[in-house]
Amino acid sequence: MSVAIQVAIIMVVLLVVMLAMGVPIGVSIGLSSAVSMIAMLPGHVAFATSAQRLFAGSNSFSLIAIPFFILAGNIMNNGGIAVRLVNCAKVLSGRMPGALAQTNVVANMLFGAISGSGAAAAAAIGGTMGPLEKEEGYDPNYAAAVNVASAPVGMLIPPSNTMIVFSTVAGSVSISALFMAGYIPGILWGMAVMILAGITAKKMGYTSEEKVTVKIALKTFWQAVPSLLLIVIVIGGILGGVFTATEGSAIAVVYAVILSLIYREIKVTDIPRIVAESAKMTGTITFMIGLSSIMSWAMAFTGIPDMIANAVLGITDNRIIIYLLINIILLVVGTFMDPTPAILIFTPIFLPICTSLGMNAVQFGIVLCMNLSVGTITPPVGTILFTGCKVGGVTIESVMKHLLPYFAAIIIALLLVTFIPALSMALPTALGLV
């Protein structure tokens, strides 16, 4: 048995056992990686290399964007921006069947596009829309399912923290190209949820007769303009070469603070608390990135990615079947692993396979992020699922049967993005980013 196979067995078995025991995923990844390194290197070398990779994995200029975007999202969550986006979404959703649910989807798309966080969108928008939907007689499980199903769109519509992590791991993939590539898949996901939410609402009799006058609509849009301008400033600045994604994230924080203070929704005394909450979230992500880099190094050192690639290509050379296999694996992985460590672990394995079959690295990044975004709304580790259920005041068991049709719609959108390159590549190609 080769060293690569031995290391792979040790790593996988330890990781699965620890996860089954309820050990935190970061610790599970770190310990299984360290033990596997001891199996192939002298003890002192293994420990020194592990410490080195732990530091090197988290020591990246691009990753500085993540804490800033997290901080900007938390400031927006507390700064009254969500309410203005909800009001704007109400006008956009108009008199569609299930208008409040449709508003939830549109607001999640807008808020996610500004904050870059699906969980923040589920909490902020779900917390705002929940009482309104309850007052209109909406089934709480239906309302929570729509909120949960649409919240991950923020992980695809830029700015996206998962795309920043992928860009760092993949090496030569442009963050700007990834940001532009995420727009159409993100909108496609949102539209799939809206269509299904509308069909369900019509069956349940959730119709709206409320009319919005042109004057009120214009006033609502005008109030939302300052919030929406953040997208234009950050994404426009990155595309125009005015600043990098990391610098753009810092600008987003400054803009969010100024806007929230103008709205008088937060006080200067609230900022230390918001910063502390953001630091905790950032620490968790950075810790996982560092630990996952140990596993990535161990796999690369033993040639495990090449071994897996050869095994997959040995099964079949049919491009369609291979893409389907990769999607299935990533969907399964996403159910028990957070997106960040999953990206760090599986990018070196699947990226070479997909590029060898003709898939652009940018498209693969979107497919990868989209697959793992589905995992955020599935048990047992679905952070957005837990957040949405908590905010909606429902149990996971009761909301799951309402979520199943949305899973089907989202999977169809995922397959379209996988097999139709133009859906992810059209915008970055048109802008000359690839």
Summary of the structure (lengths in Angstrom):
residues: 434
radius of gyration: 21.8
end to end distance: 42.0
largest distance: 74.2
contacts: 1603
relative contact order: 0.15
helix: 82%
strand: 0%
